[in-house]
């Protein structure tokens, strides 16, 4: 599956990026994720259907504020995420939106990590 964008009210969710237009790696490092392969690994996980991850973004600048992830396992899914300091409200809205997507579109029963 390709990354799916989700509207989360005041925030928008998209797949992680590290290309000529958008590079999420500096913001990921601010969140403690310094693995240079993190963005590519998340893309491979989307493609393989093993884990779906969204960058939680500020809509006017596209700045990454956190990351929400969903790991499917049969008819169940596990949901978790993190936010940069001061962005807990964005994480809460994003997590709720991903839960609705997982339950409604994917038919998963979701538990929090």
C-alpha positions in Angstrom: 0.0 0.0 0.0 1.2 3.5 -0.7 1.1 6.1 2.2 -2.3 7.7 2.6 -2.8 11.3 3.6 -5.2 11.9 6.4 -6.8 15.2 7.5 -6.7 15.4 11.3 -8.5 18.7 11.9 -5.9 21.3 12.5 -3.1 18.9 11.4 -2.5 16.8 8.4 -0.8 13.4 8.2 1.4 12.1 5.4 4.1 9.6 4.8 7.5 10.5 6.0 9.8 12.1 3.4 13.4 12.7 2.7 13.6 14.1 -0.9 14.5 17.3 -2.7 11.3 19.0 -1.6 10.8 17.9 2.0 13.3 16.4 4.4 11.8 15.1 7.7 15.1 13.9 9.1 16.1 17.0 11.0 12.7 17.0 12.8 13.0 13.3 13.4 16.3 13.9 15.0 14.7 16.5 17.3 12.3 13.7 18.3 15.3 11.4 19.1 15.2 9.4 15.9 18.6 9.6 14.4 18.7 6.5 12.2 19.5 7.7 8.7 17.5 4.8 7.2 14.3 5.6 9.2 12.4 7.3 6.4 13.3 4.6 3.8 12.5 1.9 6.3 9.0 3.3 6.9 8.5 3.4 3.1 9.5 -0.2 2.8 7.1 -1.1 5.7 4.2 0.7 4.0 4.9 -1.2 0.8 5.0 -4.5 2.6 1.9 -3.8 4.7 3.8 -4.5 7.9 3.6 -1.0 9.5 1.9 2.2 8.5 3.5 5.5 9.7 2.4 9.1 9.3 4.2 12.3 9.8 2.1 14.6 11.9 2.5 18.0 10.2 1.7 21.6 10.7 -0.6 22.4 7.7 0.9 25.8 6.6 4.6 24.9 6.8 4.5 21.1 6.5 6.8 20.9 9.6 6.9 17.4 11.2 5.6 17.6 14.7 5.5 13.9 15.5 4.9 10.5 14.1 2.0 8.1 14.4 2.4 4.4 13.6 -0.1 1.5 13.1 1.1 -2.1 13.0 -1.5 -4.5 11.6 -1.7 -8.1 12.7 -4.6 -10.0 11.2 -7.8 -8.2 12.3 -6.0 -6.3 15.0 -3.7 -3.3 15.0 -1.4 -1.6 17.5 -1.3 2.2 17.5 1.4 4.4 18.9 3.3 7.6 18.3 5.5 10.4 19.6 5.6 14.2 19.4 8.2 16.8 19.6 8.1 18.8 22.8 5.0 21.1 23.0 3.0 19.2 20.3 1.0 16.7 22.4 -2.3 18.1 21.1 -1.2 17.4 17.5 -0.3 13.8 18.5 -3.6 13.3 20.2 -5.6 14.5 17.2 -3.4 12.5 14.8 -3.8 9.3 16.9 -7.6 9.7 16.9 -7.6 10.2 13.1 -5.4 7.1 12.5 -7.6 5.1 14.8 -10.7 6.0 12.8 -8.9 5.2 9.6 -7.7 1.8 10.9 -11.1 0.8 12.2 -13.2 2.3 9.4 -11.1 1.7 6.3 -9.0 -1.3 7.3 -11.5 -3.0 9.6 -9.0 -3.4 12.4 -9.6 -3.6 16.1 -7.0 -1.2 17.5 -5.1 -1.2 20.8 -2.7 1.4 22.0 1.0 0.7 22.4 
